[in-house]
Each structure stands twice: as C-alpha cells, then as structure tokens.
Amino acid sequence: MLIVAFGLGMTFVPLQIASVTGVPEEEIGLASGLVNAFLQVGGAIGLAVLSTISTSEFNGVIHTLHTHLAYSTALVDGFRRAFLGGAILLAAGGLVVLFFMPQGGDNASVAELVEDAVPALA
C-alpha cells in the first residue's frame, strides 16, 4: 500500500499541472474542475465495469464447478478477467494519447510558470 500511495502522489500532482498548462488564465479554474470531475466519474465507471467483469466471470465459473474449491478458483478467474479488462482499457487509453495528444507547441516551461505564480501567491 505504501508503494501505491507513493505512486498516486507522484501521479496526481503532475496530472493537475499538465491539465492546466497552456490554458488561458481566465479558464484555469474551469479546466481544473473538469479534470477533477472526469477523474471522479471515470474512476467510478471504471470500477463498475471491472467489478461487473469480475463478478460475471465468478458466476460463470462457480456454476460449472460444484466442489469446495470452486469458490477460490472462480474468484481467481474473476480477478484475472478483470485485470485483463483493465489492461485492455490501459492500452486503449495509451493509443488515444499517442495519436491525439498534440506534439510540441507554445507551452511555457515549468520555470516560467513558477515565476509567474510566485507573485500571485504573495
């Protein structure tokens, strides 16, 4: 869990910074709010889809096996199918980013953004 917490902490802050980089100053609040809303909704939908996949596989296996060990086998098969679904979604998202993310551009460097933000915080 410590590794997961570290990974999430190292992911969400750069994601927020990247999501508002290049956005006009008067629309930064809107962009940040949209990113947060999509993270919440996307997480809920993703969890629902992967839980449905896992439960469907579990129910399919449990009905074919009628032994005491069927529950363990069905549970592992359900998780395996859900992780496979998650990997497919990850690959699809990577392809979307690869083909639709703009390359280069006029974005300011991080140092320039920090210099501009420091007087605003004072």
N, C-alpha and C positions, 0 to 999 in steps of 0.2 A: 504494500500500500504506500510505503514511503516513496518508492520509485514512481508510482502512478501520480502521487501528489506533486512530486518534483517535475515530472513531465508536463502535467497540466499547468502548473505555474509558469513553466518556461514556454508554453504554447499560447496561452490566452492573452498575455500582455503583448507579445509581438503581433498577434492576430488583430487586436484592437488598434494598435499603431498602424499596421498595414491597411486596415479598413478605412481609416480616415485620412491617410496620406493622399494628397492630390485633390481632396475635396475642398470646394470653396469654403472660406471661413464661416460664412453665414449658414452653411448646411452641415457643419460638423456634428452638431447635436442630433440632427435627423439621421445622418449616416451611422453614428454610434448606436442610436436607438434601434435602427433597423437591423444592425448586426446582432445586437443582443436579442431582439425578438426572434430572428431567424435561428440563432443558436438554441434558444429555448424550444421553439416549435420543432425544429429539426431533430433535436435530441429526443423529444417526446415521440415524434413519429418514428424515428429510427428504433427506439426501444420497443415501441409497439410492434413494428414489423418483425424485428428479430425475435421477440418473445412469441409472436404468433408462429413463426417458422419453427422455433424450438418446440413449442407445445404441439404443433401438428405432427412433427416427426416423432415426438414422445408417444403421442396417442396412437400413431400408426404402428410403431414397434411394439407397444405394450399389448395391443390386440392380437398380434401374431405370435407372441411368446407368452406362455402360460406357466412360467416357472417362478420360483422365488427370486432368481437372479434377473428376471426380466426388467424390474424397475431400474436397476443400475445400468443395464445395457441400453434401455430406452432413454434414460436421462443423458448418457454419454452421446448417444446417437443424435438426440435433440440438440445438445450443445454443439456437436460437430457441424450439424447442418446450419445452425445459427451463425457460427463463426465463418463458415463458408459463405453465407449470405453477406455477412459484414465485409469479408474480403472482396467480394464482387462489387459491393457498393463503394468500397475504398478505391478499387481500380477504376470504376466508372467516374468517380469524382476526380481522380488524377487525370484521366483522359480529358475531362471537361476543362480542367485548369490548363493542361498542356496546349489545347487547341484554342481556347478562348481568352486566356489571360494576355493582356497587351504586353508587348516587349518594349523595353526602354521607356522613353517619354521624358517629360519635363519635370518629373518629381524632384522636390528639394531633397537634399541629403539630410540625414538624421541630425548632423551637427547644426545645420541651418535651422531646422525645426526647433531644436532645443534652445538656440539663441533667441529665436522669436518668442518662444513660450516663457522664458525666464522673466522678462519684464512684465508679461501679462499676469504672472503669479504674484508679483510683488505688490 
